[in-house]
């Protein structure tokens, strides 16, 4: 049950980021739920492989290269979903940082309140 609450809160984070960051568009909250689902699926299927392949870069950059991996997964999500659009690289970079921070906050909140 906690993972479901976290999932919908992460979709809400995506929805608010799309409203706040110029160059990012999501058509509705339902589309944000779809974006959260596709992003979670891509993370589950690909992120472990990308982390293993880029482990030296992750270690050299003290983990900052994980933002690049998250940005790549977000860009891939943009290409897979028509109702979600990121227009340029600065919007992608800002959205990646905000999504990462939002996900950390959601996980912390859900773990503290519902865990």
Rosetta blueprint (number, residue, H / E / L):
1 X L
2 X H
3 X H
4 X H
5 X H
6 X H
7 X H
8 X H
9 X H
10 X H
11 X H
12 X H
13 X H
14 X H
15 X H
16 X H
17 X H
18 X H
19 X H
20 X H
21 X L
22 X L
23 X L
24 X E
25 X E
26 X E
27 X L
28 X L
29 X H
30 X H
31 X H
32 X H
33 X H
34 X H
35 X H
36 X H
37 X H
38 X H
39 X H
40 X H
41 X H
42 X H
43 X H
44 X H
45 X H
46 X H
47 X H
48 X H
49 X H
50 X H
51 X H
52 X H
53 X H
54 X L
55 X H
56 X H
57 X H
58 X H
59 X H
60 X H
61 X L
62 X L
63 X L
64 X L
65 X H
66 X H
67 X H
68 X H
69 X H
70 X H
71 X H
72 X H
73 X H
74 X H
75 X H
76 X H
77 X H
78 X H
79 X H
80 X H
81 X L
82 X L
83 X L
84 X E
85 X E
86 X E
87 X L
88 X L
89 X H
90 X H
91 X H
92 X H
93 X H
94 X H
95 X H
96 X H
97 X H
98 X H
99 X H
100 X H
101 X H
102 X H
103 X H
104 X H
105 X H
106 X H
107 X H
108 X H
109 X H
110 X H
111 X H
112 X H
113 X H
114 X L
115 X L
